[in-house]
Amino acid sequence: MKKISFYLLLFSLTSCKWEEPSFNTLFDMVLIDGGSFDMGRRANDNILDTQKRDDEVPVHAVTLGSFYLSKYEVTVKQYRDFCAVTGRTAPANQKDENPVVGVTWNDAVAYCNWLSQETGQAYRLPTEAEWEFAARGGNKSQGFIFAGSNSLAEVGWYDANSGRSTRPGGQKQANELGLYDMSGNVWEWCSDWYGPYSKEPATNPKGPSAPSQGAVHVHRGGSYMYGSSYCRITYRGGPIFGTTPNVETFTNNTIGFRLAADAK
C-alpha cells in the first residue's frame, strides 16, 4: 500500500508523464557534494554596509558531508496535498505553483516527516550551514554575494521586482549547483535555532540546542518583500525585533521552506 501511495504522490507532485519514481526525481533533489568553506560574511561582500549585522561574523571554517537539497522551494500545491491528507488547514489565497508561505517551523518539519512516511525516503530541513554552503554554490562556488550572481535581479525576486508577491520557482537564473530562488522569493526555514557564531572550526554543525531570547529558528535567503541586502547569502533571519515571539507558532507571509535529505 505504501508503494502505491508513493507512486500516486509522485504523479500528483510532478504533473508530468509517468515514469518510474526515484529519490532524485520526486522533488528534483540535487546532490550537494560535501566540502569545506568559510561560513559568514566575507571581505568582498560589500553591498549596503549599513544593513550588515554582527551575527554574520566571525567567519569560521565549516566542513560538511554530502547531502541532497531540493532544486525548488516547496509549492502551495505540494503543501495542500499534505493538508488534505492530514487535516491541517490549507493555505488560503496562495497560487498553487508558487512557494508556500505562512507556515510555522513545526509545520515545515511535519511536512518533511509526512513525506518521509509516504515515500520511504527521509526528508528534513537543511541545517543553516548546509543552506549557506549550497547557496554559495558548494564546491563550484564563484564567490557571488547572492546565490548565483552579484546582481540580485538575475537570480531572485525581491522588493524592487516582485510586485509584492511570491513567484513560481525557476523563473530566474539558477546558482552554480542548479538551485533556484536561494536568494529572494521566500525566506526558507532551516533546522537550527538561531544563535551567535563561534570562531571555532566545525564539522556538520547543527546550531544551538535551545532558542536564544527574542529569536526563532533560522530562516535564510530573504524574500519578495525585502530589499537586496536581506537576500545576501550571509544574511541571517532569526531575531524578531520589537516583540517576544512564540517559537512554536511564529510565522509570517514571507517564510517558506525547501527540502533536504542525507546522502546515502
C-alpha angles and dihedrals in degrees: 000000000000090000091052090048089051092053092048090049091051092051091048096048099044097040089200142105113315116264135164104274123244134178093251096051101044094078100001090259112195120209110233109201112223123250146134129278143161108259120209139039113332131206094257093055093096103149118127099345092196091067096054116110132210091237090074090071156104095056107227137183116256129185120198136187120228119284142163127251128185116252091225138031117261109274132226091248092053091049093046090056087057092048092050092055098040100038095241120146109271120226114267129217094011126123117244096232095049125087112271117250135180094058123134122230087253090053090053092049091048090053091052091049093048093049090048091055093046096049105028089236120114109239124181143155117279120253115247090252092051090049094052094044091052094044089053090055098259114238089349094058117146093191099254123169091225127037102283103353147031086235111073092198089066096055111020151043113234139151094292098055111016101081085231092289138102115256133213113272122260099032094115131055117289123234126249091285097047094257118144132215097006086140114049133344096085136356111250125222117234125199095243130093110238115259143141121288123251120222090223120103114257138197118212093340118202100192130238121340093228138027122272119236110277095006139101133198116313118270122187144194106043123245150240091280097051136078125253096265090064091053095060114122092244099047112114126209116201113095113091109207124212097016144052105246126217098236092204097056106024118129141123140196094275102056125091134139148228130217131258133183139183117262113243 
